[in-house]
Amino acid sequence: MEKSTRSKTALRDSVVAVIGVILIAANTRSAVSGLSPIYDIINQDVSLGINARAVLGSLAPIGFVIGGLLTPRLTRRVGLEWNLVTLVALIAMGHTVRAFATDWTVLAIGSAIALVGSGMGNVSLPPTIKKYFPHHIGPMSATYITFVSLGSVIPPLIAVPLSEAMSWQFTVAIWAVFAAAALIPWFVEIRSGRDSGDPLGSVVGRKLALTKSPTAWAIAVAFSVSSITGYGMFAWLPDIAKDAADMTEFEGGLMLSVFAIAGTPMSLAMPLIVARVRNVGWLAALGGLLIFSGFGAMLVAPTVAPYLWVVLIGAGPLLFPLSLVLINLRTESTSASLQLSAFTQFIAYSVAATAPPLMGISRAITGSWSIALACLALSGIAAAWAAVVLSRNNTVESELVPN
């Protein structure tokens, strides 16, 4: 009887943890992808010039950097679960502030709050998988990365029609309510006092000198290429579609959804593939090739097959799920996973923070998107070095063992 009770409790805890992971994953991108398609609608109430849009576009990676810096420290102080509650509360609070914005600075403040919470979610999810599902890293990574992708797809797809039917404030407020729902499973986990009892579940461990690990740098580079692509597109793809491909505002929002949808199959398949193949270097090389090809085609022939070009660009960030899974597969403990997650995402989002403003500046100076598209295409080449290093199949701990 006791064994049966323990089994039921373990099953309940696992189900609650799965729901909690899914809800956080689904909320980590709503603050990013749900705003740019309705900039013109928001502009009717809140003046948004090109400078304001450039700032709003750059807030995502900046917020992710700050969130990444805060997460390891907060987690060590309050534990993983209370860290998850904190980040969800920040996302909900940020959306609420945005919904009541009367000028673009308040909109930016709300965005910053939500994006710091989202950044904390980015860093926290890999070690959460490592702690709660140490024997199912591939399937659970596939699950949560898929919901991250869906959180990128749905907001831009419904943002324009919903804002036109109701209001942009109503649209933003919906995401606040959805974020608040993610608090429930983690309060349940905290109340249950669940502890894995496994030393790998501890977030406290020796500090790793990750700057000396080639594998850590390779994952950071792959993550950076993906992030530059993602946040450059979330900030400017609707405008690029209108200016370079002669599309309407609605088609621009649709293009952004296509971009996000293109990565969904990769998000589902990549964790399962990575967990089963020894040499993942060719996957990193493939991601770089897709990014180079997609942006190159958008540069030289933007009106020929723009949706196809966006599919190629959107598939290129297979580097994103690849990097997230490798954070767990190239570490030997939850502590190392947390440190590597923070390290790679700090670098990636610091680099990505430069993309939206530099793209906006080049557009303002030259009157076209040619320079921006060319630079984004060239960024795909950096994945080649990462591919070589990742093909060695080392863990960061093995690279940092003193000789």
N, C-alpha and C positions, 0 to 999 in steps of 0.2 A: 504493500500500500504506500509506504514512504517513498519507494522508488518511483511508483507511478505518479505521486504528487510532485516529486522533484522533476520528473520528465515533463509534466504539464507546465510547471513553473518555468523551466528552461525554454520550452516551446513558446510560452507567452512572452517571455523576455526577448526571445529572438524575433518574434513577429513585431513587437513594439519597436525594437531597434531597427528593423528593416523599414518600418513606416517612418520612423524618425529620420533615418538617413535619406529616404526618398523625398520627404518634405523639405529638408534642408537643401538637398541637391536641386530640387525644382525651384527654389527661391533664390539661388545664388546668381541668376542672370536676369531676373525681371527688372532690376534697377538699371541694367545696362541696355537691354534690347527694346524695352517698352517705351522709351522716350523719343529717340531720334525720328521715328516715322511720324510723330505728331508735333514736331517742332513748329510747323507752319500753323497748326491749329492753336497751339499754346501761344504763338506770337500774336494772336488776336487779342489776348488778355495780358500777356506778359511779353514785353519787347525782347526779342532774341536776335541780336545782330550776329555777324559771323564770328566776332570775338567771343561773345557769350557761348555760342555753339562750340567753338574750339575748346573753351574752358570746360564746358559740360562733357565734351567728348574725352578730354584727358583725365577727368576725375575718376573714371573706372580703374585704370591701372594704378593711379596714385592711391586711391582708396584700398586697392588690393595690396599694395606695398605696405601701407600702414597696418592693415589688418594682419598681414603676414608677420610683421614685427611684433605685434601685440600678442598673437596667439600663443607662442611657446611660453612666454612669461606668465600670461594669465592662466594657462593650463596647469603649469607647475604650482601655481598658488591655490587655485580653486578646484582643480580636477577637470577632466575632459568633459564631463556632462554639464557642469555649470558653465563652462566655456561655450558649449553649444547653445545653452539657453541665452547667454549674453548676446551671442552673435545674431540669433533669431530676433531678439528684442530690438536690436539696433536696426535690422532690416525693416521691421514693421514700423518703428519710429521714423525712420528716414522717409519711407513712402508717405506716412501721414503728414510730415512737414511739407513734402512736395505738393501734396494735394491741396494745401492751404496757401501755397505761394502766391504772392502778389507782385513780386519782381524777381528777376532772374537770379539775384544773389541768394534769396531764400530758397529758390529752386535748387541752386548749387549746394547750399548747406544741407538740405534734405537729402540730396543725391549723395553727398559726401558721407553722411551718417549711414545711409543704406549700403553704400559701397564698401565702407570699412567692415560692416557686418558681413557682407558678401565675401570680402577678402579673407576674413577669419574663417568663413565656411570653406573656402577653397583649401586652406592649409589644414583645417581640422578633419576634413572627410577622409583622407588617406589613413591617418593613424586611427580614426574611428573604425574603419574597416579592419585594420590590423588587429585592433583590440577585440572587437565583437565577433569578427568572422575570420580568424586566422587560417582556417582550413578551406575557406571559400573566397579567397581574394579575387580570383578571376571573375566568377559569376557576379559577386557583389559589386566589384568595380564596374563591370558592364552595366549593371542595374543603375548605379548612381550616376555614372557618366551619361547614360541615356537620358535620365531625368534632368541632368544639367542641360543637355542639348534641347530637350523639350521646353525647358524654361527659357531657352533662347528663341525657340520657334514661335510659341504661342503668343507672347506679348506683341511682337510687331505685326503678327497676322491679324489680330483683332483690335489693335490700338486705334487705327483710323476709323473703321466703321463704328466701333463702340463710342469713340469720342464724338463723332458726328451725331450719333443717335442720342447720346446722353450728354456727356461733357468730358473734357480731358481730366478734370478733377476726379470725376467718378471712376474713370478708368484707372487712375493711379491709386485711388483708395482701395480698389479691389485687391491690388497686390499687397496692401497693408494687412487686410483681413486674412488673405491666404498665408502670409508670413506668420501671423499670430497663431494660426492653426498648428504650425510646426512646433510650438512650445509644448503642446500636450504630451506627445510621447516621451519627451525628455524629462518632463516633470514626473511622469510615471516611472521612468527608469531611476531617477533620483530617489523617489519615494520607496522603490523596491530595494534600494541599497545594493544593487547588483554589482558584483566584483568578479572578474574573470578568474581570479585566483592564480593566474599565470603570470610569471615575472615579465613575460613579453608584453603584458597589458600595462605595465608601468610606463608612465610618461617621463619618469625621472631616470636619467642614465648619464654616463660620461659624455662630456661635451666633445663633439667631433670637429676636427679641423678640416671642414669640408672644402675649403679653398685649395687644399692639397690633393683632392681626389679628382682624377680625370673623369670618372664616371659621373660624379656630381656635376661637374662643369658641362659634360655632354648632355645630361638631362636638362640642365638650365638653358643651354643653347637651343635645344629642340623646343623647349617650352617657350623660349623667347620668340622664335620664328613664328610659332603658332599664335602667340599673344599679339605680336605686331599685326599679323593678318586679321585676327579677330577684332581687335579694338579699333584698328583703322577702318574696317568695314562697318562695324556697328556705329561709328561716328559719322561716316561720310558716304556709305554705299548708296543710300537714297538720292543724295545729291549727285554722285558720280553717274548714277543711272539716268537722271534727268539731263545732266549737262553733256555727258559723253555719248549716251545711247538714245537720247531724245525720248525719254519715257515720262509718263505722268507721275504725279505724287503717289497715287495708289500703286502704280507699277513699281515705283521705288521701294515702297514698303513691302510689296510682294517679293521683290528681288532680295531684300534682307531676309525674309522668311525662307526663300529658296537657299540662300547662303547657309542659314542655320540648319535647314532640313538636310542638306547635302552631307553634313557631318554626322547625322544621327545614325545611319547604318554603321559607320566607322566606330562610333561611340559604343554601339552594341557589340560589334565583332572584335574590335581591337583588343580589349582585355582578355578575351577568350583565346585569341590568336597568340598574344604575347606570352600568356601563361603556358603555352604548349610548344613554342619554338625556341631553339637555343640561340640562334643568331637573329637578333632583332634589328641589326644594322640596316638591312635592306628595307625595313619598314620606314625608318627615319629617312633614308634616301628617297623612297617613293613619295613621302610627304613633301619633301623639298622640291621634287620634280613637278608635282601637281601644282604647287604654289607658283613656281617659276613659269610653268606653261599657262596657267589661268590668267595671271596678271599680264604676261606677255601678250596673250591673245586679246585681252581687254584693251591693251595699249595700242596695238596695231590695227585691230579690226573690231571696235566696240559695238558696232551695230549689226555685225554679221550673225552672231549667235550669242547674244549677251547672257541668256539664261544658261547656256552650256558653259560659258566662261566662268560664271558664278558657281556652277556645280563643281568645276575643277578647283576653283579657289576654296570653296567650302569643304571639299574632300581633303584638301591639303593639310588642314589642321588635324588630321589623324595623329599628328605629333602631340596634340593635347591629351587624348586618352592614353596614348603610348607613354607619355611622360608621367601621367598620374599613376598608371599601373607600375611603372618602373620604380617609382618612389617606394613602393612596398616590396617589389621583387628584388631590388638592388640594396635592400637593408635587411638586417637580421633582428631588429627589435622595434617595438612601438616608439621608443625614445628616438632611435635613429631615423625612423620614418617621419616623426614630427620635425626633427631638425632638418632633414633633407627636403621635406615639403616646404618649410619656411625659407630655406636657402634658395631653392630653385625658383620659387614663386616671387621672392623678393627681387631677384635678378631679372626674371622675365617681365614682371610688371613695371619695374623701373625703366627697362628699355622700351616697353610698349607705351609708357606714358608720353614718350616723345612723338609717337606716330600721329595722333590726331592733330596736335597743334602744328607740326611740321607740314602735314598734308594741307591743312588750312592755309598756312603761310604761302606754300608753293602755289596753291590755287589762286590766292589773292594777287601774288606777284606776276605770275605768268598767264593767268586767265584760263588755264586748262589743268587737267589732272595728269598730264603726261609724266612729269617728274616724279610725282607721288607713285604712280603705277609702276614706273621703271624701277624705283627703289624697292618697292614691295616685291617685285619679281626677283630682283637680285638677292633679297633676303633669303629666298629659298635655297640658295647655294650653300649657306652656312650649315644647313642640315647635313651636308656631306661629311664634314669633320665629325659631327656628333655620331653619324652612322658608323664611322670607323672605330671610334672608341667604344660605342655600345656593343659592337660585335664581339668584344672581348669577354663579355658576360661576367664582369667582376662585381662584387658588392663593395660599397664604400668602406665598410669596416675592414675588408681584406686589403684594400689599397692603403689604409691608414695604420696598419699594424707596423710597429717599429721594427726595423731590420736588425 
